Amino acid sequence: MISCYSDICAMRHPKEGAAFVAAQKSEIPVINAGDGGHQHPTQTLTDLMTVRSLKGVSAT
């Protein structure tokens, strides 16, 4: 269904392997933006920025 609206899909899901399953069924490319315990590589940077802005803690 999503292939009717988009040329590509970035998917983040709490269940490990969900993006892989979606990619097998999809007619468009599916990018794994994080699944289960596999967080997106930029998640750490986002978390550090949040801690810094909320707590005033240095991100370094």
C-alpha positions as CSV (number, residue, x, y, z in Angstrom):
1,M,0.0,0.0,0.0
2,I,2.7,2.5,0.9
3,S,4.4,2.0,-2.5
4,C,1.4,3.9,-4.0
5,Y,2.4,7.0,-1.9
6,S,6.2,6.9,-1.7
7,D,9.3,5.8,-3.6
8,I,11.1,4.7,-0.4
9,C,10.3,3.8,3.2
10,A,12.4,4.4,6.3
11,M,11.0,2.1,9.0
12,R,11.5,2.1,12.8
13,H,9.9,-0.7,14.7
14,P,10.2,-2.1,18.2
15,K,10.3,-5.7,17.0
16,E,13.7,-7.0,15.8
17,G,13.6,-8.0,12.1
18,A,10.4,-6.1,11.2
19,A,12.1,-4.0,8.6
20,F,13.6,-7.1,7.0
21,V,10.1,-8.7,6.7
22,A,8.6,-5.5,5.3
23,A,11.4,-5.3,2.7
24,Q,10.7,-8.8,1.5
25,K,7.0,-7.9,0.9
26,S,7.6,-4.3,-0.3
27,E,7.7,-3.1,-3.9
28,I,9.9,-0.1,-2.8
29,P,13.2,0.0,-0.9
30,V,12.8,-0.2,2.9
31,I,15.5,1.4,5.1
32,N,15.9,0.0,8.6
33,A,15.9,3.0,10.8
34,G,16.1,0.9,14.0
35,D,14.5,-2.3,15.1
36,G,14.3,-4.0,18.5
37,G,17.7,-3.6,20.2
38,H,19.3,-2.2,17.0
39,Q,19.0,1.5,17.4
40,H,19.6,3.9,14.6
41,P,23.2,5.2,14.6
42,T,22.2,8.8,15.3
43,Q,20.0,7.8,18.3
44,T,22.9,8.3,20.7
45,L,23.5,11.8,19.4
46,T,19.8,12.6,19.8
47,D,19.8,11.2,23.3
48,L,22.9,13.2,24.3
49,M,21.3,16.4,22.9
50,T,18.1,15.7,24.9
51,V,20.0,15.1,28.1
52,R,22.1,18.3,27.6
53,S,19.1,20.5,26.9
54,L,17.0,19.1,29.8
55,K,19.6,18.6,32.4
56,G,22.3,21.0,31.4
57,V,24.8,18.2,31.4
58,S,27.8,18.4,29.0
59,A,27.5,16.1,26.0
60,T,31.2,15.5,25.9
